[in-house]
Amino acid sequence: MVRSSIWNLAGQTVPLVVAIPALPFLIGKLGIDRFGVLTLIWVAIGYFSLFDLGMGRALTQLIARRLGEEGGVNIGFIVRRGLALMLCISILGSCLVWFLAPWLARQILNVPVFLEHESIVSLRIVAVALPFIVTSSGLTGILMAYQRFGLVNVIRIPAATLSIVLPVVAALFSPSLEWTTTTIVLTRIAAWAAYATACMRAFALGASVSGGSSQEIRELIRLGGWISISNVVGPVLVYLDRFVIAGLISAAAVAYYSTPYEVITKLWIVPGGIVTVLFSAFATSYVSDKNKSFSLFVQGTKYVFFALFPIVLGVVLFSSEVLNAWLGAEFAHNSTFVLQILALGVLVNSLALVPNLFITGVGQPDKVAKIHLVELVIYLPILVFMTARYGIDGAALAWAFRVTADAVFLYAGAFVMLPAGNAFLRQMAIAALASCAAFGLAFSLSGVIVKLSFLLALTVLLAFFTWNIFLKSEERSFVRSMLSAALRPAK
């Protein structure tokens, strides 16, 4: 779990580090208009993966479950039929994007007139590559079912890095969008080939290719359908607040809200790297050993909390100082409370990833999708009321309320399916009460020295209680062995 989490974190942070110096260069070479269209194409490539209709994660769940309950029977059948379904869907999507490219460029992307031709051609280049983009999510889903996160990221890291570096190289020769888009697409196709090769090797390591039945296909479609609903509703819940703020207040208010939001939500990289490895582990262990699933569930919750609590506490304490130094006094005045509330929401939402992936991983994504649909209905009127009454501070409070309710519903749903864990529930209650007290004090403190002393004291206390109460003896032994290996002199 630790090794896979490190690989996942590397897979998300390395391309981000590469992008920091590359993006200003691209802006200079392409110009702001072309670069704006290029960023939209990057986003489109990411969102076009929704054409898999949740099949990638459904493949992970179904294969991992078969590995747990039957030792790999019918996996070959599931893989072939699943990838065939994804290919058919992606070809339809490819044709749709190809024919709608002019409309997308002019009406949706609203590109300048002089860039219309380049944008249309670029979108059609993406359309040609769409089957590779979509089926790549299925191939990575297969590898994740086999817990090959290291292998996935060995491919993902250079692919994501090259999708940034190669457009820079292309821009040296021509500012044309067609060339930059072609380099991105070729990178994705090369990654697809690498994933396909890795999957064939995974099957060589023991997967059965015996025949299956239509039941597996129905289950795959059911899982994918519900996962797809969550994939569609999720972004609506994430971006709805920006549109409400723009409609009820102003575009300037959106800037004061979205800037701290975009910064603080980068912390999702941390829980994403930790809990993604649990998805296939839940699917495999739940059918053979529910106690092991519960143990993984507890570990995931603890590790996310311990990793994020000190960071979020630091953000709450020093948000005013950071915003003032970074964006100026006016921005700090308008956005400090927003950043503080959003930081608390990110902590809660990160913890909710554990039950989310558990419920989906054990084959009941319909519960998650239904929770998200109910949240959407309840969240919209609350968001409108709070924004109209309290401005962007109210929008932040509404968002924090939504993610807290989401966490409560998901943990309640997970505990119904897991073995009794009264000791863990007590630990969660203690941690929640202590966190509320800590954050309550953090909001009332003033002065950099006082805040810094408080942060250091709380971090030391957290480390003490984590080591002596929340970690099991085998976890402490594991930490000691890792520290010993890290401090051992290299030969």
Sequence and secondary structure as in RCSB ss.txt:
>XXXX:A:sequence
MVRSSIWNLAGQTVPLVVAIPALPFLIGKLGIDRFGVLTLIWVAIGYFSLFDLGMGRALTQLIARRLGEEGGVNI
GFIVRRGLALMLCISILGSCLVWFLAPWLARQILNVPVFLEHESIVSLRIVAVALPFIVTSSGLTGILMAYQRFG
LVNVIRIPAATLSIVLPVVAALFSPSLEWTTTTIVLTRIAAWAAYATACMRAFALGASVSGGSSQEIRELIRLGG
WISISNVVGPVLVYLDRFVIAGLISAAAVAYYSTPYEVITKLWIVPGGIVTVLFSAFATSYVSDKNKSFSLFVQG
TKYVFFALFPIVLGVVLFSSEVLNAWLGAEFAHNSTFVLQILALGVLVNSLALVPNLFITGVGQPDKVAKIHLVE
LVIYLPILVFMTARYGIDGAALAWAFRVTADAVFLYAGAFVMLPAGNAFLRQMAIAALASCAAFGLAFSLSGVIV
KLSFLLALTVLLAFFTWNIFLKSEERSFVRSMLSAALRPAK
>XXXX:A:secstr
 HHHHHHHHHHHHHHHHHHHHHHHHHHHHH HHHHHHHHHHHHHHHHHGGGGTTHHHHHHHHHHHHHHHTSSTTH
HHHHHHHHHHHHHHHHHHHHHHHHHHHHIIIIIS   GGGHHHHHHHHHHHHHHHHHHHHHHHHHHHHHHTT HH
HHHHHHHHHHHHHHHHHHHHHHH   HHHHHHHHHHHHHHHHHHHHHHHHHHHHTT       HHHHHHHHHHHH
HHHHHHHHHHHHHHHHHHHHHHHT HHHHHHHHHHHHHHGGGGHHHHHHHHHHHHHHHHHHTT HHHHHHHHHHH
HHHHHHHHHHHHHHHHHHHHHHHHHHH HHHHHHHHHHHHHHHHHHHHHHHHHHHHHHHHHTT HHHHHHHHHHH
HHHHHHHHHHHHHHHHHHHHHHHHHHHHHHHHHHHHHHHHHHS   HHHHHHHHHHHHHHHHHHHHHHH  SHHH
HHHHHHHHHHHHHHHIIIIIS HHHHHHHHHHHHHHHS   
